Amino acid sequence: MNIDTVTTHMKTLQPTAMPRALESGMVGGAAPKKEAMTADATTAKEKPFYECEKEPWLSEPVDPLITNREEYVAHQKMFNAIDLRLMQITYDAYRKELIDTHPDIANKKFGFTLDESASLKIIGYDNSLTETDRAVLTESINNFQELKSMVQANAKMLMTLVDHDHETFGNRYNLNIENFHSIIDYDKILNTGINLMQSEWVRQVQSNAEKISHSYISVSA
């Protein structure tokens, strides 16, 4: 694996992960929640969030040295680890912003995931969140565009790994945008620590995802 590829990837993502998030917490201003949700839903209807390809290494702009599934999976795993670390930094920035703006809510326990319309969804842990709390959190976390964009991109990467990492998942699990919210909790992943984030999301899939008897390849027209 060419180290220049990793360096380029980190240079591309890292500047957007921290400075803007720490500076304002909301990129491009605080767009109304209803408008943000409508935009996500419209996009989801226009184009599938994710479609499994039989041999993505032949069509995606990846390292030219990658010529088979095993190399592609190793490549995806490496960048997934980088992406989760950058997401962890950005999520920390969001939580710090939340402490400043809504300290009463920030102290409550909650997680987050991606819903069917590719918007960020709040997960309550101990019934401490009121409906108002959920509304405030949902709006604030979706307006934190750095984090939202990272989660949307990473969700596709997780789906890709579930489809192609046969050594780990064995074509036994179904992870898609419709069931993602019931399987993946990013708060739990990001709070396990740098060295355990990969194993935590794998554990969530193996524990929560529906098992399938055969692999399904969606081919677009």
C-alpha positions in Angstrom: 0.0 0.0 0.0 1.5 3.3 -1.1 2.0 5.6 2.0 1.3 8.6 -0.3 -2.2 7.4 -0.6 -2.8 7.6 3.1 -1.1 11.0 3.4 -3.3 12.4 0.6 -6.4 11.0 2.3 -5.5 12.5 5.7 -4.7 15.9 4.1 -8.0 15.8 2.3 -10.1 15.1 5.4 -8.3 16.4 8.4 -8.5 20.2 7.8 -12.3 20.0 7.6 -12.6 17.9 10.7 -11.3 20.2 13.3 -10.9 24.0 12.6 -14.4 24.7 11.2 -16.1 22.5 13.8 -14.3 24.1 16.7 -14.7 27.6 15.3 -18.4 27.6 15.0 -19.9 24.1 15.4 -22.2 24.8 12.5 -20.8 25.0 9.0 -22.7 27.4 6.7 -24.9 28.6 9.6 -27.8 27.0 11.4 -30.1 25.8 8.7 -33.6 25.1 9.9 -34.1 21.5 10.9 -37.1 21.0 8.6 -35.1 22.2 5.5 -32.1 20.0 6.3 -34.3 16.9 6.8 -36.3 17.6 3.6 -33.1 17.9 1.6 -31.8 14.6 2.9 -35.1 12.9 2.2 -35.2 14.3 -1.4 -31.7 13.2 -2.1 -32.4 9.7 -0.7 -35.4 9.4 -3.1 -33.5 10.6 -6.1 -30.5 8.2 -5.8 -30.0 5.1 -3.7 -27.8 5.9 -0.7 -25.7 2.8 -1.4 -25.6 0.0 -3.9 -23.4 -3.1 -3.6 -21.1 -3.6 -6.5 -19.7 -7.0 -7.3 -16.1 -5.8 -7.9 -15.9 -2.1 -6.8 -12.1 -2.1 -7.0 -12.5 -2.2 -10.8 -14.7 0.9 -11.0 -13.8 3.1 -7.9 -10.8 5.5 -8.1 -8.6 3.5 -5.7 -4.9 2.7 -5.7 -4.0 1.2 -9.2 -2.1 -1.5 -7.4 -5.4 -2.9 -5.9 -6.5 -5.7 -8.2 -8.5 -8.1 -6.1 -11.1 -8.2 -3.2 -8.5 -8.9 -0.5 -6.4 -5.9 -1.3 -9.5 -3.7 -1.7 -10.8 -4.8 1.8 -7.4 -4.1 3.4 -7.5 -0.7 1.7 -11.0 0.1 3.0 -10.2 -1.1 6.5 -7.1 1.2 6.6 -9.1 4.3 5.6 -12.0 3.4 7.8 -9.7 3.5 10.8 -8.5 7.0 9.7 -12.0 8.2 9.1 -13.3 7.0 12.5 -10.4 8.8 14.2 -11.2 12.0 12.4 -14.9 11.5 13.2 -14.0 11.1 16.9 -12.2 14.4 16.9 -15.1 16.2 15.2 -17.7 14.5 17.5 -15.7 15.8 20.5 -15.9 19.3 19.0 -19.7 18.9 18.7 -20.0 17.8 22.3 -17.9 20.7 23.5 -20.1 23.1 21.6 -23.2 21.4 23.1 -21.9 21.9 26.6 -21.6 25.7 25.9 -25.0 26.0 24.2 -27.1 23.4 26.1 -25.3 22.2 29.2 -28.4 20.6 30.7 -28.8 18.4 27.7 -25.1 17.7 27.2 -24.9 15.9 30.5 -27.5 13.4 29.5 -26.6 10.1 27.9 -27.3 9.6 24.3 -25.8 8.2 21.1 -26.4 8.9 17.4 -26.7 7.0 14.1 -28.0 7.5 10.6 -31.7 7.2 9.7 -33.4 6.1 6.5 -33.2 9.5 5.0 -29.4 9.8 5.7 -30.0 12.3 8.5 -28.3 12.0 11.9 -30.7 10.4 14.5 -30.4 10.6 18.3 -30.4 7.4 20.4 -31.6 7.7 24.0 -30.1 5.4 26.5 -31.9 5.8 29.8 -35.2 7.6 29.0 -33.7 10.8 30.3 -34.3 12.7 27.1 -37.5 14.6 26.7 -39.1 15.2 23.3 -37.8 18.7 23.5 -34.3 17.4 24.2 -34.5 15.1 21.2 -35.6 17.9 19.0 -32.8 20.2 20.1 -30.2 17.5 19.7 -31.5 16.4 16.4 -31.4 19.9 15.0 -28.0 20.7 16.5 -26.2 17.5 15.4 -27.6 17.7 11.8 -26.5 21.4 11.6 -23.0 20.3 12.6 -22.2 19.6 8.9 -18.7 18.4 9.4 -19.9 15.5 11.5 -22.9 14.8 9.4 -20.9 14.5 6.2 -18.4 12.2 7.8 -21.0 9.9 9.1 -22.8 9.7 5.7 -19.5 8.8 4.0 -18.5 6.3 6.7 -21.8 4.6 6.7 -21.3 3.7 3.0 -17.8 2.4 3.9 -19.2 0.2 6.6 -21.8 -1.2 4.2 -19.1 -1.8 1.6 -17.0 -3.7 4.2 -20.0 -5.8 5.3 -20.6 -6.8 1.7 -17.0 -7.6 0.7 -15.1 -8.5 3.9 -16.0 -12.2 3.7 -13.4 -13.2 6.2 -15.1 -11.1 8.9 -18.7 -11.2 7.8 -19.0 -14.2 5.5 -21.8 -12.7 3.4 -24.1 -13.4 6.4 -25.3 -9.9 7.3 -27.4 -7.2 5.7 -26.5 -3.6 6.4 -28.3 -0.9 4.5 -29.7 2.6 4.9 -33.1 1.2 5.9 -31.7 -0.8 8.9 -28.6 1.2 9.7 -30.2 3.1 12.6 -31.1 -0.2 14.4 -27.6 -1.6 14.0 -24.9 1.1 14.4 -24.4 3.5 17.3 -21.5 5.8 16.5 -21.3 7.2 20.1 -20.4 3.7 21.3 -17.9 3.2 18.5 -16.2 6.5 19.1 -16.0 6.2 22.8 -14.3 2.8 22.9 -10.9 4.3 22.2 -8.7 4.5 19.1 -7.6 0.8 19.1 -11.1 -0.6 19.7 -13.3 1.4 17.3 -12.9 -1.1 14.4 -13.8 -4.1 16.6 -16.7 -2.3 18.1 -18.5 -1.6 14.9 -17.9 -5.1 13.7 -19.4 -6.4 17.0 -22.5 -4.2 16.5 -23.1 -5.6 13.0 -22.6 -9.2 14.2 -24.9 -8.6 17.2 -27.6 -6.5 15.7 -27.8 -7.0 11.9 -30.2 -9.4 10.2 -28.5 -12.5 9.0 -29.0 -13.5 5.3 -28.7 -16.9 3.7 -27.0 -15.6 0.5 -25.3 -12.4 -0.8 -27.3 -10.0 -2.8 -25.7 -7.8 -5.5 -27.7 -4.8 -6.6 -27.0 -3.9 -10.2 -28.3 -0.5 -11.3 -29.7 -0.1 -14.8 
